[in-house]
Amino acid sequence: MRLSPEDHRVILEKVEQVCGEGATVTLFGSRVNDDEKGGDIDIMVSVNKPLENPAYIAAMTSAKIMRTLQGRKVDVILLAPNLQYLPIHDMAKRQGIKL
């Protein structure tokens, strides 16, 4: 996994601020492969409650993390009971690493 301990801490902290306690974070994409270089940070945030305004929540989560990590690009997908389950959720679950 290509995240520093500080990056890991920041991601979890900002997700909790926006999504609340109990939200889980899965890192997926190129950052799970130690042999690759560069790439944005792709995370799936899972919550057990319905989310109102999911686009706002995903954007706010991404923005808070990016500001703290000096502008590093962060893509956020959400998984919640009221949101459509998509193939990208399967990919994140298959190849992802829970933070």
Disulfide bonds with the S-S distance in Angstrom:
none
